[in-house]
Amino acid sequence: MEFVNGRLNAGDTALTNGGSEAVNPGFAIIQYTEVDGAGTGEVGKYNIFRWAQNSGDTAKRDFIQGYKNVGAVYPNNVNGVFDIPAAAETGATNAAGYFGFASSGAERVQP
């Protein structure tokens, strides 16, 4: 597992697409060891989890999982995951659509 404070993967500056610039950002590459279905991830695969300073309480961090639907619509959605950590770091980005669903701190709403 790799943790990086002070930047986001792939040079992104916002925690999510359309979000404000991340303050005290960081990310972790995490291998799934348990999931709540394909809409979350896949055991043994990797994804990016990001954090940034919460705007309401600077002692807290907003933490968000990379998510990109590569399957059917909810509730049969499937989160795109990666075989190796390096692929997750370069592939789970704002530009690739993994953090496009909300601004920092907002809830993701499924259709």
PAVODREN-239798 format. One record per residue (C-alpha): residue number from 1; residue in one letter; x, y, z. Coordinates in Angstrom, 1 decimal, m for minus. Layout:
# PAVODREN-239798
i;aa;c1;c2;c3
NUM;A;X;Y;Z
...
# end
This chain:
# PAVODREN-239798
i;aa;c1;c2;c3
1;M;0.0;0.0;0.0
2;E;1.3;3.5;m0.9
3;F;0.3;6.7;0.9
4;V;1.2;10.1;m0.5
5;N;0.5;13.4;1.4
6;G;0.7;16.8;m0.3
7;R;m0.5;15.9;m3.8
8;L;m3.1;14.0;m5.8
9;N;m2.4;11.3;m8.3
10;A;m1.7;12.2;m12.0
11;G;m1.3;15.9;m11.1
12;D;m5.0;16.5;m10.5
13;T;m5.6;19.6;m8.3
14;A;m9.2;19.0;m7.3
15;L;m10.4;16.1;m5.1
16;T;m13.2;15.6;m7.7
17;N;m14.1;17.0;m11.1
18;G;m15.7;20.4;m10.6
19;G;m14.5;20.5;m7.0
20;S;m12.4;23.4;m5.6
21;E;m8.7;23.0;m5.4
22;A;m7.8;20.4;m2.7
23;V;m6.2;21.8;0.5
24;N;m3.7;19.4;2.2
25;P;m4.4;16.7;m0.3
26;G;m3.2;13.1;m0.4
27;F;m4.0;9.7;m1.8
28;A;m3.6;6.0;m1.1
29;I;m3.4;3.1;m3.4
30;I;m5.4;0.3;m1.7
31;Q;m5.9;m3.3;m2.6
32;Y;m9.5;m4.5;m1.9
33;T;m9.5;m7.3;0.6
34;E;m13.3;m7.2;1.0
35;V;m16.1;m5.6;m1.0
36;D;m19.8;m5.1;m0.8
37;G;m20.4;m6.1;m4.4
38;A;m19.0;m5.2;m7.8
39;G;m20.3;m1.6;m7.5
40;T;m17.6;m1.1;m4.8
41;G;m14.6;m2.9;m6.2
42;E;m13.2;m6.4;m6.7
43;V;m11.2;m8.4;m4.1
44;G;m7.5;m8.5;m5.1
45;K;m7.7;m5.4;m7.4
46;Y;m6.6;m1.8;m6.7
47;N;m8.0;1.7;m6.6
48;I;m7.2;5.2;m5.5
49;F;m8.6;6.7;m2.3
50;R;m8.1;10.5;m1.9
51;W;m8.4;13.0;0.9
52;A;m8.4;16.7;1.3
53;Q;m9.0;19.1;4.1
54;N;m12.7;19.5;5.1
55;S;m13.8;23.1;4.5
56;G;m16.0;23.2;7.6
57;D;m13.5;21.7;10.1
58;T;m9.8;22.0;9.1
59;A;m8.9;19.2;11.6
60;K;m10.9;16.7;9.5
61;R;m10.4;15.3;6.0
62;D;m12.9;14.4;3.3
63;F;m12.0;10.9;2.0
64;I;m13.3;9.6;m1.3
65;Q;m12.9;6.4;m3.3
66;G;m12.2;6.4;m7.1
67;Y;m15.3;5.4;m8.9
68;K;m16.2;4.9;m12.5
69;N;m19.1;2.8;m13.6
70;V;m18.0;0.3;m16.2
71;G;m21.1;m1.8;m16.1
72;A;m24.9;m1.5;m16.2
73;V;m26.9;1.2;m14.4
74;Y;m27.5;1.1;m10.7
75;P;m28.1;m1.3;m8.9
76;N;m26.1;m3.4;m11.3
77;N;m23.2;m1.0;m11.6
78;V;m19.6;m2.1;m11.6
79;N;m16.7;0.0;m10.4
80;G;m13.7;0.1;m12.7
81;V;m10.6;m1.3;m10.8
82;F;m6.9;m2.0;m11.7
83;D;m4.7;m5.1;m11.7
84;I;m1.6;m3.3;m10.3
85;P;m1.0;m0.3;m8.1
86;A;0.8;1.7;m10.8
87;A;m2.2;1.4;m13.1
88;A;m4.5;2.7;m10.4
89;E;m2.2;5.7;m9.7
90;T;m2.1;6.7;m13.4
91;G;m5.6;5.5;m14.4
92;A;m8.0;6.6;m11.6
93;T;m8.0;10.3;m12.3
94;N;m10.4;13.2;m12.8
95;A;m9.7;13.2;m16.5
96;A;m10.5;9.5;m16.7
97;G;m13.9;10.1;m14.9
98;Y;m13.1;8.4;m11.6
99;F;m13.8;11.5;m9.5
100;G;m16.4;13.2;m11.6
101;F;m19.6;12.6;m9.5
102;A;m19.4;15.2;m6.8
103;S;m17.6;18.1;m5.2
104;S;m15.5;17.6;m2.1
105;G;m17.9;16.7;0.8
106;A;m21.0;16.2;m1.3
107;E;m22.9;12.9;m1.4
108;R;m22.9;10.8;m4.5
109;V;m26.5;10.1;m5.6
110;Q;m27.2;7.0;m7.6
111;P;m29.9;7.2;m10.4
# end
